[in-house]
Amino acid sequence: MSIIVLFILLFALLLVGVPVAVSLGISSLVCMLLFTSHDISGIPDIFISAFKPTLMAIPMFILAGSLLSKGSAANRIVDFAKSLVGHLPGGLPMSAILACIIFAAVSGSSPATVVAIGSVMFIAIREAGYPKSYAVGAITTAGSLGILIPPSVVMIVYGVTASGLSDLQGREIVVSIEALFKAGIIPGLMIGAMMMIYAYFGAKRLGYKAGKRESFKVRLKQFLRAFWALLIIAVVIGGIYGGVFTATEAAGIAVVYAFIISVFVYKDLKLKDLYAVCLDAAITTAMIFLIIGCAVVFAHFLTSERIPHSIAEFLIQKQMTWWMFLIVVNVLLFVMGQFMEPSSVVMIMTPLLLPIAVSLGIDPIHFGIIMVVNMELGMITPPVGLNLFVASSLTGLSLKDVVISVLPWLMVMLVGLVLVTYIPQISLALV
């Protein structure tokens, strides 16, 4: 009964426009008062317990992405991508997708990737004679890779949430954020490659021919122009993968590096611009942190009432296997991702689903990547898909036209989700 009231109250508040964090807090508080004997004076302590040192990585990665997205890093990455694949049929859309993959590893944000690459490539693809919908669909969808290719704020949120949980036998679940970052590399590159293949054959079907291949000299020139922006990928991901520093330390290094190349190397930003950049990052961070704190209170109620245990017992009675459970998970996350921001969905559903997944033998790192890929789909599906609104504002197309443009690419991502879900080694090969 308590779980029914909890979720009815939560979604009722969301439907009337109450912010996610407030909805989580109110629904948890009301259910604690109605169904438990908890002393609610302890709720502030539960709220504060959410803020672990690992979360320091979130504001720093957000700030690093903001510093780079405001300057010329995106243009330089686009020019480098065009020199590599621009000569192929569908070369410009493929260049845009490749640039999104690279910039995703720089920014860690889907909307930032769409804005940075889209502002450069939408017009270029359109002027090359491609249908407007083709350009919109390619970049809007590829931009969603920003939360899958590390560094990723959503992965950090999942890692922090998961590490505070126990499985159904009471054993603590420990999820390394460094391992999550490693696990996201192959799925991100795989789905990006699938999009590029789709772009290639789609362009051939539309009658576009191969163009002139750039010389090695031109490619080298574009590489050198983009070198400092590309180097941040090697510094952050290489450092984490090589065990040189942790994800939190990497975030601090990324901020310092992004500041140096934006202000002193590329000279895109003036010192007077830093206030606005920092303010944007602070607002985004505050929103995420408020959701995290309230979601921990929500998770505390779930676990104290043994709700995951009850659901697991029900599933076991129904003889549900791990692969059947993952079908249910994908459908549930896909639907929720259409209505809520990714970090919110991860914070709400991880305490409910992860203990059950672990009890069915599913690796928590693999499960985290499944959740993140589902959140990618949520970024490009209405009514709340943030990338759709970003693309609409950039191109002037109606939201309906953007959604129609994205649909074929969404099918490609769904195939990628199936592969990631049922072939665990795609996620775990580097872990």
C-alpha positions as CSV (number, residue, x, y, z in Angstrom):
1,M,0.0,0.0,0.0
2,S,2.8,2.4,0.9
3,I,4.5,2.1,-2.4
4,I,1.3,2.8,-4.3
5,V,0.6,5.9,-2.3
6,L,4.3,7.0,-2.7
7,F,4.3,6.8,-6.5
8,I,0.8,8.2,-6.9
9,L,1.7,11.2,-4.8
10,L,5.1,11.6,-6.6
11,F,3.6,11.6,-10.1
12,A,0.6,13.7,-9.1
13,L,3.0,16.4,-7.9
14,L,5.1,16.2,-11.0
15,L,2.0,16.4,-13.3
16,V,0.9,19.7,-11.6
17,G,4.4,21.2,-12.2
18,V,6.0,20.8,-8.8
19,P,9.8,20.6,-9.2
20,V,11.3,17.1,-9.1
21,A,13.3,17.7,-5.9
22,V,10.3,19.1,-4.0
23,S,8.1,16.3,-5.3
24,L,10.5,13.7,-4.1
25,G,10.8,15.3,-0.7
26,I,7.1,15.8,-0.1
27,S,6.0,12.3,-1.2
28,S,8.7,10.7,1.0
29,L,7.8,12.9,4.0
30,V,4.1,12.2,3.7
31,C,4.5,8.5,3.4
32,M,6.9,8.4,6.4
33,L,4.2,10.2,8.4
34,L,1.4,7.9,7.2
35,F,3.1,4.5,7.1
36,T,6.1,4.5,9.5
37,S,7.1,5.5,13.0
38,H,10.2,7.3,11.7
39,D,11.2,10.4,13.6
40,I,11.1,13.0,10.8
41,S,13.5,15.3,12.7
42,G,16.2,12.9,11.4
43,I,15.4,13.8,7.7
44,P,18.0,16.6,7.6
45,D,20.7,14.2,8.6
46,I,19.6,11.8,5.8
47,F,19.6,14.7,3.3
48,I,23.1,15.7,4.3
49,S,24.4,12.2,4.2
50,A,23.9,12.2,0.4
51,F,26.8,14.7,-0.2
52,K,29.8,12.5,-0.3
53,P,33.3,13.7,-1.5
54,T,32.8,11.9,-4.8
55,L,30.0,14.4,-5.7
56,M,32.6,17.1,-6.0
57,A,33.3,15.8,-9.5
58,I,29.8,17.0,-10.7
59,P,30.2,20.8,-10.4
60,M,33.8,20.6,-11.7
61,F,32.9,18.5,-14.8
62,I,29.9,20.9,-15.5
63,L,32.2,23.9,-15.2
64,A,34.8,22.4,-17.5
65,G,32.2,21.6,-20.1
66,S,30.8,25.1,-19.8
67,L,34.2,26.7,-20.3
68,L,34.9,24.7,-23.4
69,S,31.5,25.0,-25.0
70,K,31.6,28.8,-24.8
71,G,34.7,29.0,-26.9
72,S,36.1,27.7,-30.2
73,A,36.8,24.2,-29.1
74,A,33.6,22.9,-30.8
75,N,34.5,24.6,-34.2
76,R,38.0,23.1,-34.1
77,I,36.7,19.6,-33.3
78,V,34.2,19.9,-36.1
79,D,36.9,20.9,-38.7
80,F,39.0,18.0,-37.6
81,A,36.1,15.6,-37.9
82,K,35.3,16.9,-41.4
83,S,38.8,16.4,-42.5
84,L,38.6,12.7,-41.5
85,V,35.2,11.6,-42.9
86,G,33.8,14.6,-44.8
87,H,34.7,13.1,-48.2
88,L,32.4,10.0,-47.7
89,P,28.8,9.9,-48.9
90,G,27.0,11.5,-45.9
91,G,30.3,13.0,-45.0
92,L,28.9,16.1,-43.3
93,P,26.3,14.3,-41.2
94,M,29.0,11.7,-40.3
95,S,31.4,14.6,-39.4
96,A,28.7,16.0,-37.1
97,I,28.2,12.7,-35.4
98,L,32.0,12.2,-35.0
99,A,32.3,15.7,-33.6
100,C,29.5,14.9,-31.1
101,I,31.3,11.8,-30.0
102,I,34.5,13.8,-29.5
103,F,32.8,16.7,-27.8
104,A,30.9,14.4,-25.6
105,A,34.2,13.2,-24.1
106,V,35.1,16.9,-23.5
107,S,31.8,18.2,-22.1
108,G,30.0,15.3,-20.4
109,S,26.6,17.0,-21.3
110,S,24.1,16.1,-23.9
111,P,22.4,19.6,-24.3
112,A,25.9,21.3,-24.4
113,T,27.0,18.9,-27.1
114,V,23.9,19.6,-29.2
115,V,24.4,23.4,-28.8
116,A,28.1,23.4,-29.5
117,I,28.1,21.1,-32.5
118,G,24.6,22.0,-33.8
119,S,25.4,25.7,-33.9
120,V,28.2,24.9,-36.3
121,M,26.9,22.0,-38.3
122,F,23.1,22.5,-38.8
123,I,23.6,25.3,-41.4
124,A,26.6,23.5,-43.0
125,I,24.7,20.3,-43.6
126,R,21.6,22.2,-44.8
127,E,23.7,24.3,-47.3
128,A,25.2,21.1,-48.7
129,G,21.8,20.1,-49.9
130,Y,20.8,17.6,-47.3
131,P,17.2,17.6,-46.1
132,K,16.8,19.8,-42.9
133,S,15.3,16.9,-41.1
134,Y,18.4,14.8,-41.8
135,A,20.7,17.3,-40.2
136,V,18.4,17.8,-37.2
137,G,18.0,14.1,-36.6
138,A,21.7,13.3,-36.8
139,I,22.9,16.0,-34.4
140,T,20.1,15.9,-31.9
141,T,20.5,12.1,-31.5
142,A,24.3,12.0,-31.5
143,G,24.3,14.8,-28.9
144,S,22.7,12.4,-26.5
145,L,26.0,10.5,-26.3
146,G,27.1,13.3,-24.0
147,I,25.8,11.3,-21.0
148,L,27.2,8.0,-22.1
149,I,30.7,8.7,-23.2
150,P,32.8,9.6,-20.1
151,P,33.1,11.9,-18.3
152,S,29.3,11.8,-17.5
153,V,27.4,13.5,-14.7
154,V,24.7,10.9,-14.9
155,M,27.2,8.1,-14.3
156,I,28.5,10.0,-11.2
157,V,24.9,10.3,-9.9
158,Y,24.3,6.6,-10.5
159,G,27.6,5.6,-8.9
160,V,26.9,7.7,-5.7
161,T,23.4,6.4,-5.4
162,A,24.3,2.7,-6.0
163,S,27.2,2.7,-3.6
164,G,24.8,3.6,-0.7
165,L,22.6,0.5,-1.3
166,S,22.7,-3.1,-0.1
167,D,21.6,-6.2,-2.0
168,L,18.7,-8.4,-0.8
169,Q,21.1,-10.3,1.4
170,G,22.2,-7.2,3.1
171,R,25.6,-6.9,1.5
172,E,26.7,-3.5,0.5
173,I,26.8,-2.6,-3.2
174,V,30.0,-0.8,-4.2
175,V,30.1,0.8,-7.6
176,S,33.3,2.6,-8.7
177,I,32.8,5.7,-10.8
178,E,36.1,5.1,-12.5
179,A,34.7,1.6,-13.5
180,L,31.5,3.2,-14.8
181,F,33.6,5.7,-16.9
182,K,35.5,2.8,-18.4
183,A,32.3,0.8,-19.0
184,G,30.8,3.7,-21.0
185,I,33.5,3.9,-23.6
186,I,32.7,0.9,-25.8
187,P,28.9,1.3,-25.8
188,G,29.3,5.0,-26.6
189,L,31.7,4.4,-29.5
190,M,29.5,1.5,-30.7
191,I,26.3,3.5,-30.8
192,G,28.1,6.4,-32.4
193,A,29.5,4.1,-35.1
194,M,26.0,2.7,-35.7
195,M,24.8,6.3,-36.3
196,M,27.6,7.0,-38.7
197,I,26.9,3.8,-40.6
198,Y,23.2,4.8,-40.8
199,A,24.2,8.3,-42.1
200,Y,26.5,6.7,-44.7
201,F,23.9,4.4,-46.2
202,G,21.1,7.0,-45.8
203,A,23.2,9.5,-47.9
204,K,23.9,6.8,-50.5
205,R,20.1,6.1,-50.7
206,L,19.5,9.9,-51.2
207,G,22.0,9.9,-54.1
208,Y,25.0,11.7,-52.4
209,K,28.4,10.8,-53.9
210,A,31.8,10.6,-52.3
211,G,33.7,13.9,-52.3
212,K,37.4,14.8,-52.4
213,R,39.5,13.2,-49.7
214,E,41.5,15.6,-47.7
215,S,45.3,15.2,-47.9
216,F,47.3,14.1,-44.9
217,K,48.7,17.6,-44.6
218,V,45.2,19.1,-44.2
219,R,44.2,16.5,-41.7
220,L,47.4,17.2,-39.7
221,K,46.7,20.9,-39.8
222,Q,43.2,20.4,-38.5
223,F,44.4,18.0,-35.8
224,L,46.9,20.6,-34.6
225,R,44.3,23.3,-34.5
226,A,42.1,21.0,-32.3
227,F,45.0,19.5,-30.5
228,W,44.5,21.2,-27.1
229,A,40.8,20.5,-27.1
230,L,41.4,16.9,-28.0
231,L,44.2,16.5,-25.4
232,I,41.7,16.9,-22.5
233,I,40.2,13.5,-23.5
234,A,43.6,11.8,-23.2
235,V,44.3,13.7,-19.9
236,V,41.0,12.9,-18.2
237,I,40.1,9.4,-19.6
238,G,43.7,8.3,-19.9
239,G,44.5,9.4,-16.4
240,I,41.5,7.6,-14.9
241,Y,42.0,4.5,-17.0
242,G,45.7,4.4,-16.2
243,G,45.1,4.8,-12.5
244,V,46.9,8.1,-12.3
245,F,44.0,9.8,-10.5
246,T,40.4,9.3,-9.5
247,A,37.3,10.6,-11.2
248,T,37.1,13.5,-8.7
249,E,40.7,14.5,-9.2
250,A,40.2,14.2,-13.0
251,A,37.3,16.7,-12.7
252,G,39.5,19.2,-10.9
253,I,42.3,18.8,-13.6
254,A,39.7,19.2,-16.3
255,V,38.5,22.6,-14.9
256,V,42.1,23.9,-14.7
257,Y,42.9,22.6,-18.2
258,A,39.7,24.0,-19.7
259,F,40.4,27.4,-18.1
260,I,43.9,27.5,-19.4
261,I,43.1,26.7,-23.0
262,S,40.0,28.8,-23.2
263,V,41.5,31.9,-21.7
264,F,45.2,31.7,-22.5
265,V,45.6,29.3,-25.5
266,Y,42.6,29.8,-27.7
267,K,41.8,33.2,-26.0
268,D,38.0,32.6,-26.6
269,L,37.0,33.8,-23.1
270,K,37.9,37.0,-21.3
271,L,38.2,37.1,-17.6
272,K,35.1,39.2,-17.5
273,D,33.2,36.3,-19.1
274,L,34.0,33.9,-16.3
275,Y,31.3,35.2,-14.0
276,A,28.5,34.2,-16.4
277,V,30.2,30.8,-17.1
278,C,30.5,30.0,-13.4
279,L,26.9,31.2,-12.7
280,D,25.5,28.9,-15.3
281,A,27.5,25.9,-13.9
282,A,26.4,26.8,-10.4
283,I,22.7,26.9,-11.3
284,T,23.0,23.5,-13.0
285,T,24.9,22.1,-10.0
286,A,22.4,23.4,-7.5
287,M,19.5,21.8,-9.3
288,I,21.3,18.4,-9.5
289,F,22.4,18.5,-5.8
290,L,18.9,19.4,-4.6
291,I,17.5,16.4,-6.5
292,I,20.2,14.2,-5.1
293,G,19.5,15.2,-1.5
294,C,15.7,14.7,-1.8
295,A,16.2,11.4,-3.7
296,V,18.3,10.0,-0.9
297,V,15.4,10.6,1.5
298,F,13.2,8.9,-1.0
299,A,15.6,5.9,-1.2
300,H,15.7,5.7,2.6
301,F,12.0,5.3,2.7
302,L,12.1,2.6,0.0
303,T,14.8,0.6,1.8
304,S,13.4,1.0,5.3
305,E,10.1,-0.3,4.1
306,R,11.8,-3.2,2.3
307,I,10.0,-2.3,-0.9
308,P,12.7,-3.7,-3.2
309,H,12.6,-7.0,-1.2
310,S,8.8,-7.2,-1.7
311,I,9.1,-6.6,-5.5
312,A,11.9,-9.1,-5.7
313,E,9.9,-11.7,-3.9
314,F,7.0,-11.1,-6.3
315,L,9.2,-11.4,-9.4
316,I,10.8,-14.6,-8.0
317,Q,7.3,-16.1,-7.4
318,K,6.5,-15.3,-11.0
319,Q,9.7,-17.1,-12.0
320,M,11.0,-14.0,-13.9
321,T,14.5,-14.5,-15.3
322,W,17.2,-11.9,-15.5
323,W,16.6,-11.2,-19.2
324,M,12.8,-10.9,-18.6
325,F,13.5,-8.5,-15.8
326,L,15.7,-6.3,-18.1
327,I,12.8,-6.1,-20.6
328,V,10.7,-4.7,-17.8
329,V,13.5,-2.3,-16.7
330,N,14.0,-1.0,-20.2
331,V,10.3,-0.3,-20.8
332,L,10.0,1.4,-17.4
333,L,13.1,3.5,-17.8
334,F,12.2,4.5,-21.3
335,V,8.8,5.7,-20.2
336,M,10.1,7.6,-17.2
337,G,12.8,9.1,-19.3
338,Q,10.2,10.7,-21.5
339,F,8.8,12.7,-18.5
340,M,11.8,13.4,-16.2
341,E,15.3,14.6,-16.3
342,P,17.9,11.8,-16.4
343,S,19.5,12.4,-13.0
344,S,16.1,12.4,-11.4
345,V,15.1,9.1,-13.0
346,V,18.5,7.5,-11.9
347,M,18.1,8.7,-8.3
348,I,14.5,7.5,-8.1
349,M,14.8,4.1,-9.8
350,T,18.3,2.9,-8.7
351,P,17.3,2.2,-5.1
352,L,14.2,0.3,-6.3
353,L,15.8,-1.7,-9.2
354,L,19.4,-2.3,-8.5
355,P,19.1,-4.6,-5.4
356,I,16.7,-6.8,-7.5
357,A,19.1,-6.7,-10.5
358,V,22.1,-7.8,-8.3
359,S,20.0,-10.6,-6.8
360,L,19.3,-11.9,-10.3
361,G,23.1,-11.9,-11.1
362,I,23.3,-8.7,-13.1
363,D,26.5,-6.8,-12.6
364,P,25.9,-3.3,-11.1
365,I,28.3,-1.7,-13.6
366,H,26.5,-3.3,-16.5
367,F,23.1,-2.3,-15.0
368,G,24.3,1.3,-14.7
369,I,25.2,1.5,-18.4
370,I,21.8,0.1,-19.3
371,M,20.2,2.9,-17.2
372,V,22.4,5.6,-18.9
373,V,21.5,4.4,-22.4
374,N,17.8,4.5,-21.5
375,M,18.4,8.1,-20.3
376,E,19.9,8.9,-23.7
377,L,16.6,7.8,-25.3
378,G,14.8,10.0,-22.8
379,M,16.8,13.0,-24.0
380,I,15.4,12.7,-27.5
381,T,11.8,11.6,-26.9
382,P,8.8,13.9,-26.0
383,P,7.4,15.5,-24.0
384,V,10.4,16.4,-21.9
385,G,13.3,15.4,-24.1
386,L,15.7,18.3,-23.5
387,N,17.7,17.8,-26.7
388,L,14.5,18.2,-28.7
389,F,13.9,21.7,-27.3
390,V,17.5,22.7,-27.8
391,A,17.4,21.5,-31.4
392,S,14.1,23.3,-32.0
393,S,15.5,26.6,-30.7
394,L,18.6,26.3,-32.7
395,T,16.9,25.5,-36.0
396,G,13.6,27.3,-35.8
397,L,11.7,24.0,-36.5
398,S,8.6,23.2,-34.5
399,L,9.0,20.5,-31.8
400,K,6.8,18.2,-33.9
401,D,9.2,18.5,-36.8
402,V,12.2,17.8,-34.6
403,V,10.5,14.7,-33.2
404,I,9.7,13.4,-36.7
405,S,13.3,14.0,-37.7
406,V,14.7,12.1,-34.8
407,L,12.6,9.0,-35.1
408,P,14.7,7.0,-37.6
409,W,17.8,7.7,-35.5
410,L,15.9,6.7,-32.4
411,M,15.5,3.3,-34.0
412,V,19.3,3.0,-34.3
413,M,19.7,3.8,-30.7
414,L,17.1,1.2,-29.7
415,V,19.1,-1.4,-31.5
416,G,22.1,-0.2,-29.5
417,L,20.2,-0.5,-26.3
418,V,19.2,-4.1,-27.0
419,L,22.9,-5.0,-27.7
420,V,24.1,-3.2,-24.6
421,T,21.4,-4.9,-22.5
422,Y,21.9,-8.5,-23.6
423,I,25.7,-8.5,-24.3
424,P,27.2,-7.5,-20.9
425,Q,30.8,-7.7,-22.3
426,I,30.1,-4.6,-24.4
427,S,30.0,-2.7,-21.1
428,L,32.4,-4.8,-19.0
429,A,35.2,-5.4,-21.5
430,L,37.4,-2.6,-20.2
431,V,36.4,-2.8,-16.5
